[in-house]
Amino acid sequence: MIVQVTQNGVDWDEHHFDYSYYSVHRAFPRSGPSDGKGGVITVTGEGFKPAAGPKCRMNGTESTPLSVTHDTIKCSIPPAEGGKDYYGNVDFAITPNGASWYPFDGGFQYYEQPSVEDIDPKMGPSDGTGIINFYGDNFRADYPLAELGCKVGTAKGRAQYVNERQVKCIVENMPLPAEDQDALPASVSLNSYSYTIPTEKTMFRPYGIR
């Protein structure tokens, strides 16, 4: 966008200053494992430019984005300074132009990544509202940025916190594997993004009619 200035409404400045606009919409996820293995934070908006010098800032430490497009800025999730079992909130902000910072209200919430020991049942209908119980440790939903999620294979569902040892999951539409195919990995997440690693005990087999 070209900006010109006039002091009398008639004679316009001929310097033709370039002005770039941007807007920040949201960031996801807003929480993640304190071990730094939660993936990346994707900030969405418009008007972002790699040449403008965008930066990310977490807990006061600035970093260069992993990637920048016209509508996304991807920031890394560094390990928490307090270690992999740290639980706490830190500031999070970005600057699309390298000068003006946009702080996100509530910052970023670190938590210890939960572990899943078993699921029950291990078989259920591929369509419907059957409940899958996840049993493990470090489940929690006691912070404002909690956004529990679960998935079976690539199908994502709704997760409900029961206690620190149990989460209930409902996946309404799951892919139906063939008889000669393996069961599908089931996992859970406290931020609907950084999912637990499936094991042999967390495999689920949907059934249905082809």
MDAnalysis code that builds the backbone (N, CA, C; Angstrom):
import MDAnalysis as mda
import numpy as np

u = mda.Universe.empty(630, n_residues=210, atom_resindex=np.repeat(np.arange(210), 3), trajectory=True)
u.add_TopologyAttr("name", ["N", "CA", "C"] * 210)
u.add_TopologyAttr("resid", np.arange(1, 211))
u.add_TopologyAttr("resname", ["MET", "ILE", "VAL", "GLN", "VAL", "THR", "GLN", "ASN", "GLY", "VAL", "ASP", "TRP", "ASP", "GLU", "HIS", "HIS", "PHE", "ASP", "TYR", "SER", "TYR", "TYR", "SER", "VAL", "HIS", "ARG", "ALA", "PHE", "PRO", "ARG", "SER", "GLY", "PRO", "SER", "ASP", "GLY", "LYS", "GLY", "GLY", "VAL", "ILE", "THR", "VAL", "THR", "GLY", "GLU", "GLY", "PHE", "LYS", "PRO", "ALA", "ALA", "GLY", "PRO", "LYS", "CYS", "ARG", "MET", "ASN", "GLY", "THR", "GLU", "SER", "THR", "PRO", "LEU", "SER", "VAL", "THR", "HIS", "ASP", "THR", "ILE", "LYS", "CYS", "SER", "ILE", "PRO", "PRO", "ALA", "GLU", "GLY", "GLY", "LYS", "ASP", "TYR", "TYR", "GLY", "ASN", "VAL", "ASP", "PHE", "ALA", "ILE", "THR", "PRO", "ASN", "GLY", "ALA", "SER", "TRP", "TYR", "PRO", "PHE", "ASP", "GLY", "GLY", "PHE", "GLN", "TYR", "TYR", "GLU", "GLN", "PRO", "SER", "VAL", "GLU", "ASP", "ILE", "ASP", "PRO", "LYS", "MET", "GLY", "PRO", "SER", "ASP", "GLY", "THR", "GLY", "ILE", "ILE", "ASN", "PHE", "TYR", "GLY", "ASP", "ASN", "PHE", "ARG", "ALA", "ASP", "TYR", "PRO", "LEU", "ALA", "GLU", "LEU", "GLY", "CYS", "LYS", "VAL", "GLY", "THR", "ALA", "LYS", "GLY", "ARG", "ALA", "GLN", "TYR", "VAL", "ASN", "GLU", "ARG", "GLN", "VAL", "LYS", "CYS", "ILE", "VAL", "GLU", "ASN", "MET", "PRO", "LEU", "PRO", "ALA", "GLU", "ASP", "GLN", "ASP", "ALA", "LEU", "PRO", "ALA", "SER", "VAL", "SER", "LEU", "ASN", "SER", "TYR", "SER", "TYR", "THR", "ILE", "PRO", "THR", "GLU", "LYS", "THR", "MET", "PHE", "ARG", "PRO", "TYR", "GLY", "ILE", "ARG"])
u.atoms.positions = np.array([
    [0.850, -1.174, 0.000],
    [0.000, 0.000, 0.000],
    [0.896, 1.237, 0.000],
    [0.602, 2.223, -0.869],
    [1.374, 3.458, -0.960],
    [0.681, 4.547, -0.151],
    [1.431, 5.246, 0.694],
    [0.891, 6.314, 1.527],
    [1.484, 7.645, 1.100],
    [0.619, 8.652, 0.857],
    [1.040, 10.005, 0.556],
    [0.460, 10.950, 1.603],
    [1.128, 12.079, 1.794],
    [0.736, 13.046, 2.817],
    [0.478, 14.398, 2.177],
    [-0.580, 15.082, 2.661],
    [-0.855, 16.452, 2.230],
    [-1.186, 17.305, 3.444],
    [-0.764, 18.562, 3.411],
    [-1.052, 19.473, 4.510],
    [-2.142, 20.487, 4.145],
    [-2.501, 20.520, 2.860],
    [-3.527, 21.492, 2.463],
    [-4.676, 20.858, 1.690],
    [-4.651, 19.533, 1.548],
    [-5.725, 18.846, 0.833],
    [-5.594, 18.900, -0.669],
    [-4.547, 19.532, -1.177],
    [-4.359, 19.686, -2.623],
    [-3.007, 19.141, -3.062],
    [-1.957, 19.621, -2.430],
    [-0.603, 19.256, -2.827],
    [-0.168, 18.011, -2.057],
    [0.038, 16.918, -2.769],
    [0.376, 15.642, -2.140],
    [1.881, 15.388, -2.187],
    [2.386, 14.856, -1.109],
    [3.802, 14.494, -1.024],
    [4.137, 13.451, -2.089],
    [5.310, 13.570, -2.712],
    [5.683, 12.676, -3.802],
    [6.636, 11.560, -3.374],
    [6.878, 11.399, -2.055],
    [7.818, 10.380, -1.625],
    [7.235, 8.964, -1.743],
    [5.902, 8.855, -1.731],
    [5.237, 7.565, -1.910],
    [5.757, 6.525, -0.914],
    [5.507, 6.782, 0.364],
    [5.934, 5.833, 1.390],
    [5.180, 4.513, 1.242],
    [5.875, 3.408, 1.384],
    [5.238, 2.091, 1.373],
    [4.771, 1.751, 2.786],
    [3.523, 1.331, 2.890],
    [2.968, 0.962, 4.189],
    [2.357, -0.434, 4.075],
    [2.756, -1.328, 4.957],
    [2.234, -2.700, 4.949],
    [1.352, -2.912, 6.180],
    [0.183, -3.459, 5.990],
    [-0.714, -3.728, 7.108],
    [-0.674, -5.220, 7.424],
    [-1.004, -5.549, 8.645],
    [-1.142, -6.949, 9.044],
    [-2.180, -7.034, 10.146],
    [-2.712, -8.208, 10.336],
    [-3.609, -8.463, 11.456],
    [-3.342, -9.866, 11.979],
    [-3.444, -10.031, 13.283],
    [-3.226, -11.311, 13.949],
    [-4.578, -11.847, 14.405],
    [-4.878, -13.094, 14.040],
    [-6.171, -13.674, 14.382],
    [-6.109, -14.557, 15.625],
    [-5.325, -15.618, 15.585],
    [-5.258, -16.525, 16.727],
    [-3.969, -17.339, 16.676],
    [-3.707, -18.038, 17.779],
    [-2.564, -18.943, 17.848],
    [-3.046, -20.285, 18.371],
    [-2.481, -21.370, 17.835],
    [-2.848, -22.720, 18.263],
    [-1.639, -23.639, 18.109],
    [-1.365, -24.452, 19.155],
    [-2.044, -24.521, 20.447],
    [-1.528, -23.441, 21.389],
    [-2.273, -23.222, 22.481],
    [-1.875, -22.242, 23.478],
    [-1.332, -22.914, 24.735],
    [-1.154, -24.220, 24.675],
    [-0.532, -24.970, 25.767],
    [0.228, -26.124, 25.148],
    [1.150, -26.717, 25.924],
    [1.912, -27.821, 25.370],
    [2.821, -28.455, 26.398],
    [3.379, -29.625, 26.063],
    [4.255, -30.357, 26.978],
    [5.512, -29.554, 27.315],
    [5.929, -29.627, 28.564],
    [7.102, -28.879, 29.011],
    [8.410, -29.500, 28.523],
    [8.345, -30.714, 27.923],
    [9.575, -31.329, 27.414],
    [9.990, -30.774, 26.056],
    [9.179, -29.870, 25.492],
    [9.530, -29.249, 24.218],
    [9.259, -30.105, 23.006],
    [8.558, -31.227, 23.185],
    [8.268, -32.135, 22.082],
    [6.816, -32.015, 21.604],
    [6.212, -30.872, 21.853],
    [4.801, -30.690, 21.523],
    [4.528, -30.233, 20.112],
    [5.565, -29.933, 19.334],
    [5.346, -29.483, 17.965],
    [5.575, -27.992, 17.827],
    [4.710, -27.312, 17.078],
    [4.876, -25.882, 16.814],
    [3.577, -25.139, 17.124],
    [3.712, -23.844, 17.359],
    [2.554, -22.966, 17.504],
    [2.337, -22.278, 16.167],
    [1.125, -22.377, 15.637],
    [0.793, -21.720, 14.377],
    [-0.038, -20.477, 14.657],
    [0.505, -19.318, 14.321],
    [-0.214, -18.056, 14.462],
    [-0.819, -17.718, 13.101],
    [-2.130, -17.519, 13.064],
    [-2.804, -17.199, 11.809],
    [-3.191, -15.727, 11.778],
    [-3.251, -15.187, 10.576],
    [-3.612, -13.790, 10.387],
    [-3.518, -13.429, 8.919],
    [-3.096, -12.228, 8.615],
    [-2.905, -11.809, 7.231],
    [-1.907, -10.664, 7.173],
    [-1.291, -10.537, 6.023],
    [-0.334, -9.462, 5.827],
    [1.057, -9.750, 6.349],
    [1.360, -11.014, 6.677],
    [2.695, -11.352, 7.174],
    [3.693, -11.380, 6.005],
    [4.907, -10.919, 6.278],
    [5.950, -10.917, 5.256],
    [7.261, -11.382, 5.865],
    [7.910, -12.398, 5.270],
    [9.196, -12.865, 5.799],
    [10.240, -11.753, 5.858],
    [10.229, -10.846, 4.881],
    [11.238, -9.786, 4.818],
    [11.039, -8.721, 5.889],
    [9.885, -8.728, 6.552],
    [9.608, -7.691, 7.555],
    [10.294, -7.975, 8.890],
    [10.883, -9.161, 9.030],
    [11.596, -9.494, 10.253],
    [10.734, -9.970, 11.397],
    [9.747, -10.854, 11.149],
    [8.900, -11.340, 12.239],
    [9.699, -12.158, 13.250],
    [9.253, -12.150, 14.501],
    [9.901, -12.918, 15.561],
    [8.850, -13.475, 16.512],
    [9.251, -14.527, 17.222],
    [8.428, -15.119, 18.267],
    [9.099, -14.835, 19.610],
    [8.291, -14.752, 20.672],
    [8.863, -14.553, 21.999],
    [8.119, -15.418, 23.017],
    [8.847, -16.298, 23.685],
    [8.284, -17.185, 24.695],
    [9.070, -17.014, 25.986],
    [8.367, -16.673, 27.058],
    [8.994, -16.519, 28.366],
    [10.167, -15.537, 28.318],
    [9.988, -14.485, 27.524],
    [11.003, -13.446, 27.434],
    [12.129, -13.717, 26.467],
    [12.170, -14.906, 25.868],
    [13.242, -15.260, 24.936],
    [12.740, -15.156, 23.495],
    [13.416, -14.357, 22.684],
    [13.032, -14.175, 21.292],
    [13.655, -15.264, 20.413],
    [12.941, -15.618, 19.341],
    [13.441, -16.620, 18.403],
    [12.928, -16.305, 17.011],
    [13.618, -16.837, 16.010],
    [13.198, -16.680, 14.620],
    [12.119, -17.707, 14.298],
    [11.036, -17.327, 13.623],
    [9.986, -18.290, 13.273],
    [10.531, -19.443, 12.424],
    [9.894, -20.603, 12.550],
    [10.279, -21.751, 11.739],
    [9.902, -21.528, 10.281],
    [8.787, -20.832, 10.055],
    [8.367, -20.501, 8.692],
    [7.385, -19.338, 8.754],
    [7.304, -18.603, 7.649],
    [6.400, -17.459, 7.548],
    [5.764, -17.458, 6.172],
    [4.442, -17.383, 6.116],
    [3.720, -17.172, 4.866],
    [2.850, -15.933, 5.041],
    [2.070, -15.597, 4.026],
    [1.265, -14.378, 4.117],
    [0.196, -14.466, 5.200],
    [-0.175, -15.702, 5.628],
    [-1.232, -15.829, 6.632],
    [-0.864, -16.700, 7.836],
    [0.385, -17.169, 7.935],
    [0.796, -17.965, 9.088],
    [2.222, -17.634, 9.516],
    [2.436, -17.688, 10.817],
    [3.775, -17.632, 11.398],
    [3.886, -18.832, 12.330],
    [4.866, -19.685, 12.094],
    [5.030, -20.884, 12.907],
    [6.191, -20.689, 13.887],
    [5.879, -20.836, 15.173],
    [6.874, -20.664, 16.233],
    [7.144, -22.005, 16.908],
    [8.383, -22.236, 17.287],
    [8.724, -23.466, 17.987],
    [8.239, -23.396, 19.431],
    [8.011, -24.575, 20.027],
    [7.687, -24.669, 21.449],
    [8.941, -25.166, 22.156],
    [9.708, -24.281, 22.770],
    [10.947, -24.713, 23.420],
    [10.660, -25.468, 24.713],
    [11.596, -26.278, 25.182],
    [11.411, -26.930, 26.477],
    [11.259, -25.886, 27.583],
    [10.460, -26.207, 28.583],
    [10.280, -25.287, 29.707],
    [11.582, -25.167, 30.495],
    [11.874, -23.981, 30.964],
    [13.095, -23.771, 31.737],
    [13.082, -24.580, 33.027],
    [11.890, -24.910, 33.527],
    [11.782, -25.663, 34.768],
    [11.893, -27.162, 34.607],
    [12.108, -27.665, 33.372],
    [12.249, -29.103, 33.149],
    [10.992, -29.738, 32.596],
    [11.082, -31.022, 32.277],
    [9.992, -31.715, 31.575],
    [8.753, -31.939, 32.422],
    [8.857, -31.821, 33.747],
    [7.686, -31.983, 34.597],
    [7.161, -30.642, 35.111],
    [7.619, -29.555, 34.481],
    [7.202, -28.214, 34.909],
    [5.747, -27.965, 34.538],
    [5.026, -27.302, 35.446],
    [3.656, -26.884, 35.182],
    [3.546, -25.399, 35.504],
    [3.196, -24.603, 34.507],
    [3.083, -23.175, 34.750],
    [2.833, -22.399, 33.477],
    [2.516, -21.118, 33.637],
    [2.165, -20.241, 32.527],
    [3.299, -19.253, 32.275],
    [3.595, -19.016, 30.991],
    [4.622, -18.046, 30.607],
    [4.053, -17.124, 29.528],
    [4.714, -15.989, 29.316],
    [4.245, -15.052, 28.301],
    [4.537, -15.594, 26.904],
    [3.694, -15.226, 25.954],
    [3.897, -15.590, 24.547],
    [3.453, -14.425, 23.678],
    [4.302, -14.037, 22.734],
    [3.993, -12.911, 21.857],
    [4.699, -13.090, 20.524],
    [4.213, -12.383, 19.508],
    [4.877, -12.355, 18.207],
    [4.964, -10.907, 17.733],
    [5.904, -10.645, 16.844],
    [5.963, -9.369, 16.149],
    [6.032, -9.655, 14.658],
    [4.999, -9.332, 13.893],
    [5.028, -9.560, 12.443],
    [6.011, -8.658, 11.707],
    [6.364, -7.506, 12.302],
    [7.224, -6.554, 11.593],
    [8.565, -6.319, 12.272],
    [8.866, -7.105, 13.311],
    [10.141, -6.951, 13.991],
    [10.209, -5.779, 14.934],
    [9.077, -5.081, 15.138],
    [9.090, -3.891, 15.995],
    [7.939, -3.897, 16.998],
    [6.718, -4.038, 16.496],
    [5.535, -3.976, 17.359],
    [5.137, -5.387, 17.803],
    [5.152, -5.602, 19.122],
    [4.839, -6.927, 19.647],
    [3.347, -7.089, 19.893],
    [2.853, -8.298, 19.586],
    [1.456, -8.642, 19.839],
    [1.433, -9.728, 20.908],
    [1.170, -9.379, 22.175],
    [1.130, -10.396, 23.235],
    [-0.224, -11.095, 23.264],
    [-0.209, -12.410, 23.450],
    [-1.449, -13.176, 23.530],
    [-1.922, -13.221, 24.980],
    [-3.169, -12.841, 25.168],
    [-3.752, -12.829, 26.507],
    [-3.743, -14.243, 27.092],
    [-3.177, -14.401, 28.253],
    [-3.076, -15.723, 28.863],
    [-1.772, -16.412, 28.579],
    [-0.980, -15.888, 27.618],
    [0.331, -16.465, 27.330],
    [0.270, -17.897, 26.841],
    [1.186, -18.714, 27.353],
    [1.290, -20.123, 26.960],
    [1.405, -20.963, 28.221],
    [0.660, -22.061, 28.262],
    [0.637, -22.931, 29.438],
    [1.480, -24.187, 29.206],
    [2.474, -24.398, 30.065],
    [3.247, -25.633, 30.048],
    [2.618, -26.661, 30.983],
    [2.718, -27.934, 30.612],
    [2.272, -29.027, 31.473],
    [3.131, -30.251, 31.210],
    [3.133, -31.166, 32.161],
    [3.843, -32.424, 31.957],
    [3.016, -33.302, 31.023],
    [3.641, -33.817, 29.991],
    [2.924, -34.649, 29.030],
    [2.361, -35.887, 29.733],
    [1.047, -36.151, 29.570],
    [0.475, -37.342, 30.207],
    [0.963, -38.621, 29.544],
    [0.781, -39.726, 30.234],
    [1.112, -41.041, 29.683],
    [-0.134, -41.904, 29.717],
    [-0.306, -42.733, 28.699],
    [-1.456, -43.641, 28.613],
    [-0.965, -45.064, 28.783],
    [-1.541, -45.775, 29.746],
    [-1.139, -47.155, 30.021],
    [-2.056, -48.168, 29.361],
    [-3.334, -47.810, 29.204],
    [-4.287, -48.771, 28.653],
    [-5.540, -48.043, 28.200],
    [-6.323, -48.693, 27.346],
    [-7.634, -48.193, 26.956],
    [-8.661, -49.311, 27.114],
    [-9.911, -48.916, 27.287],
    [-10.996, -49.895, 27.417],
    [-12.302, -49.245, 26.972],
    [-13.062, -49.880, 26.069],
    [-12.773, -51.158, 25.408],
    [-11.736, -50.980, 24.302],
    [-11.314, -52.082, 23.721],
    [-10.359, -52.061, 22.621],
    [-11.029, -52.326, 21.279],
    [-12.339, -52.423, 21.301],
    [-13.112, -52.639, 20.073],
    [-14.452, -51.942, 20.234],
    [-14.958, -51.355, 19.146],
    [-16.239, -50.674, 19.205],
    [-16.708, -50.269, 17.823],
    [-17.947, -49.760, 17.715],
    [-18.488, -49.375, 16.405],
    [-17.743, -48.188, 15.809],
    [-17.593, -48.210, 14.489],
    [-16.885, -47.125, 13.814],
    [-17.726, -45.856, 13.756],
    [-19.048, -46.001, 13.796],
    [-19.964, -44.860, 13.807],
    [-20.788, -44.896, 15.085],
    [-20.970, -43.738, 15.686],
    [-21.789, -43.702, 16.893],
    [-21.161, -42.860, 17.982],
    [-21.555, -43.137, 19.212],
    [-21.078, -42.342, 20.343],
    [-20.529, -43.234, 21.443],
    [-19.908, -44.348, 21.059],
    [-19.317, -45.234, 22.057],
    [-18.151, -44.565, 22.772],
    [-18.011, -44.825, 24.062],
    [-16.972, -44.209, 24.880],
    [-15.743, -45.107, 24.960],
    [-14.578, -44.517, 24.749],
    [-13.300, -45.196, 24.949],
    [-12.644, -44.569, 26.176],
    [-12.325, -45.370, 27.157],
    [-11.676, -44.879, 28.366],
    [-10.162, -44.982, 28.238],
    [-9.478, -43.880, 28.475],
    [-8.021, -43.851, 28.507],
    [-7.578, -43.852, 29.963],
    [-6.667, -44.768, 30.306],
    [-6.152, -44.854, 31.671],
    [-4.648, -44.592, 31.648],
    [-4.200, -43.758, 32.553],
    [-2.776, -43.422, 32.591],
    [-2.463, -42.508, 33.750],
    [-1.667, -41.480, 33.475],
    [-1.237, -40.578, 34.546],
    [-1.035, -39.173, 33.990],
    [-1.142, -38.194, 34.871],
    [-0.915, -36.771, 34.572],
    [-1.992, -36.150, 33.691],
    [-3.191, -36.731, 33.635],
    [-4.296, -36.070, 32.953],
    [-4.738, -34.877, 33.807],
    [-5.070, -33.770, 33.136],
    [-5.547, -32.610, 33.877],
    [-6.308, -31.681, 32.949],
    [-7.177, -30.864, 33.547],
    [-7.932, -29.870, 32.788],
    [-8.210, -28.666, 33.678],
    [-7.269, -28.384, 34.591],
    [-7.481, -27.357, 35.606],
    [-6.825, -26.027, 35.258],
    [-6.661, -25.730, 33.958],
    [-6.090, -24.447, 33.567],
    [-6.918, -23.875, 32.412],
    [-6.999, -22.545, 32.298],
    [-7.901, -21.916, 31.325],
    [-7.663, -22.317, 29.877],
    [-6.422, -22.642, 29.509],
    [-6.100, -22.946, 28.116],
    [-6.197, -24.436, 27.794],
    [-6.750, -25.238, 28.711],
    [-6.917, -26.673, 28.459],
    [-7.885, -26.890, 27.300],
    [-7.550, -27.825, 26.418],
    [-8.383, -28.131, 25.246],
    [-8.207, -29.609, 24.921],
    [-8.762, -30.465, 25.773],
    [-8.552, -31.903, 25.650],
    [-9.095, -32.444, 24.333],
    [-8.362, -33.388, 23.772],
    [-8.785, -34.037, 22.540],
    [-8.293, -35.468, 22.519],
    [-8.835, -36.246, 21.601],
    [-8.416, -37.634, 21.442],
    [-8.559, -37.999, 19.974],
    [-7.933, -39.105, 19.582],
    [-8.090, -39.557, 18.207],
    [-7.829, -41.054, 18.120],
    [-8.469, -41.661, 17.142],
    [-8.267, -43.066, 16.800],
    [-7.874, -43.093, 15.334],
    [-6.665, -43.527, 15.060],
    [-6.156, -43.382, 13.699],
    [-6.002, -41.906, 13.400],
    [-6.621, -41.451, 12.328],
    [-6.601, -40.032, 11.987],
    [-7.890, -39.324, 12.374],
    [-8.852, -40.066, 12.920],
    [-10.155, -39.494, 13.279],
    [-10.096, -38.878, 14.672],
    [-10.381, -37.598, 14.755],
    [-10.334, -36.899, 16.032],
    [-11.695, -36.888, 16.712],
    [-11.668, -36.855, 18.052],
    [-12.901, -36.882, 18.805],
    [-12.874, -35.938, 19.994],
    [-13.911, -36.034, 20.829],
    [-14.054, -35.196, 22.006],
    [-13.561, -35.957, 23.231],
    [-12.803, -35.288, 24.060],
    [-12.279, -35.913, 25.270],
    [-12.837, -35.203, 26.492],
    [-13.126, -35.967, 27.524],
    [-13.663, -35.424, 28.776],
    [-12.801, -35.883, 29.946],
    [-12.350, -34.932, 30.742],
    [-11.531, -35.233, 31.909],
    [-12.387, -35.879, 32.996],
    [-11.914, -36.981, 33.551],
    [-12.575, -37.644, 34.672],
    [-11.759, -37.410, 35.941],
    [-10.507, -37.803, 35.900],
    [-9.574, -37.530, 36.987],
    [-8.161, -37.659, 36.426],
    [-7.152, -37.500, 37.270],
    [-5.777, -37.508, 36.767],
    [-5.351, -38.858, 36.206],
    [-6.181, -39.879, 36.406],
    [-5.860, -41.208, 35.902],
    [-6.788, -41.666, 34.778],
    [-7.800, -40.864, 34.421],
    [-8.768, -41.318, 33.424],
    [-9.314, -40.159, 32.589],
    [-9.438, -40.429, 31.284],
    [-10.083, -39.518, 30.343],
    [-11.029, -40.328, 29.474],
    [-12.238, -39.807, 29.249],
    [-13.208, -40.458, 28.359],
    [-13.145, -39.812, 26.979],
    [-13.282, -40.649, 25.961],
    [-13.154, -40.165, 24.585],
    [-14.318, -40.674, 23.740],
    [-14.844, -39.802, 22.884],
    [-15.881, -40.180, 21.920],
    [-15.437, -39.748, 20.532],
    [-15.292, -40.705, 19.625],
    [-14.968, -40.431, 18.222],
    [-16.144, -40.930, 17.395],
    [-16.869, -40.029, 16.781],
    [-18.125, -40.401, 16.121],
    [-17.922, -41.124, 14.794],
    [-16.877, -40.803, 14.067],
    [-16.648, -41.427, 12.758],
    [-15.196, -41.857, 12.628],
    [-14.968, -43.160, 12.673],
    [-13.619, -43.700, 12.561],
    [-13.465, -44.478, 11.264],
    [-12.259, -44.497, 10.702],
    [-12.038, -45.327, 9.517],
    [-12.215, -46.792, 9.868],
    [-12.724, -47.564, 8.930],
    [-12.993, -48.978, 9.158],
    [-11.892, -49.806, 8.504],
    [-10.969, -50.380, 9.293],
    [-9.879, -51.155, 8.700],
    [-10.391, -52.488, 8.144],
    [-9.700, -52.991, 7.141],
    [-10.044, -54.303, 6.589],
    [-9.646, -55.388, 7.589],
    [-10.169, -56.605, 7.362],
    [-9.913, -57.701, 8.296],
    [-8.425, -58.014, 8.436],
    [-7.672, -57.815, 7.354],
    [-6.244, -58.132, 7.401],
    [-5.384, -56.942, 7.816],
    [-6.019, -55.849, 8.208],
    [-5.282, -54.671, 8.639],
    [-5.205, -54.612, 10.165],
    [-4.185, -53.941, 10.653],
    [-4.007, -53.798, 12.092],
    [-5.064, -52.887, 12.696],
    [-5.233, -53.004, 14.019],
    [-6.088, -52.068, 14.743],
    [-5.471, -50.670, 14.670],
    [-6.252, -49.662, 15.016],
    [-5.817, -48.281, 14.874],
    [-5.239, -47.736, 16.188],
    [-4.187, -46.931, 16.108],
    [-3.613, -46.355, 17.325],
    [-4.542, -45.308, 17.932],
    [-4.701, -45.367, 19.245],
    [-5.530, -44.408, 19.968],
    [-4.648, -43.567, 20.875],
    [-4.906, -42.274, 20.911],
    [-4.088, -41.372, 21.719],
    [-4.947, -40.223, 22.227],
    [-4.416, -39.519, 23.211],
    [-5.134, -38.420, 23.847],
    [-4.198, -37.224, 23.980],
    [-4.766, -36.037, 24.116],
    [-3.975, -34.820, 24.192],
    [-4.656, -33.811, 25.106],
    [-3.860, -33.036, 25.820],
    [-4.406, -31.980, 26.678],
    [-4.622, -30.673, 25.921],
    [-4.091, -30.596, 24.691],
    [-4.243, -29.368, 23.906],
    [-4.824, -29.625, 22.514],
    [-5.328, -30.847, 22.278],
    [-5.892, -31.230, 20.967],
    [-4.872, -31.100, 19.838],
    [-3.594, -31.287, 20.191],
    [-2.536, -31.159, 19.192],
    [-1.354, -32.073, 19.494],
    [-0.847, -32.017, 20.722],
    [0.334, -32.796, 21.115],
    [-0.113, -34.117, 21.734],
    [-0.306, -35.125, 20.885],
    [-0.901, -36.388, 21.330],
    [0.134, -37.331, 21.945],
    [-0.351, -38.197, 22.825],
    [0.503, -39.202, 23.441],
    [0.945, -40.227, 22.397],
    [2.024, -40.927, 22.686],
    [2.549, -41.928, 21.766],
    [1.820, -43.251, 21.983],
    [1.186, -43.808, 20.949],
    [0.455, -45.078, 21.102],
    [1.390, -46.247, 21.414],
    [0.847, -47.245, 22.103],
    [1.575, -48.475, 22.399],
    [0.707, -49.663, 21.999],
    [1.203, -50.869, 22.215],
    [0.430, -52.065, 21.889],
    [-0.873, -52.134, 22.686],
    [-0.882, -51.533, 23.877],
    [-2.084, -51.559, 24.716],
    [-3.084, -50.461, 24.377],
    [-2.709, -49.587, 23.465],
    [-3.617, -48.493, 23.123],
    [-4.047, -48.573, 21.655],
    [-4.254, -49.788, 21.179],
    [-4.748, -50.006, 19.825],
    [-6.238, -50.312, 19.880],
    [-7.012, -49.686, 18.990],
    [-8.469, -49.830, 18.993],
    [-8.930, -50.311, 17.623],
    [-9.847, -51.301, 17.613],
    [-10.346, -51.827, 16.345],
    [-11.824, -51.470, 16.192],
    [-12.130, -50.558, 15.268],
    [-13.529, -50.246, 14.960],
    [-14.151, -51.375, 14.143],
    [-15.438, -51.579, 14.291],
    [-16.140, -52.560, 13.463],
    [-17.398, -51.912, 12.894],
    [-17.873, -52.438, 11.776],
    [-19.061, -51.893, 11.144],
    [-19.404, -52.688, 9.895],
    [-20.346, -52.180, 9.140],
    [-20.811, -52.862, 7.929],
    [-20.314, -52.095, 6.715],
    [-19.693, -52.816, 5.793],
    [-19.232, -52.220, 4.551],
    [-20.344, -52.258, 3.510],
])
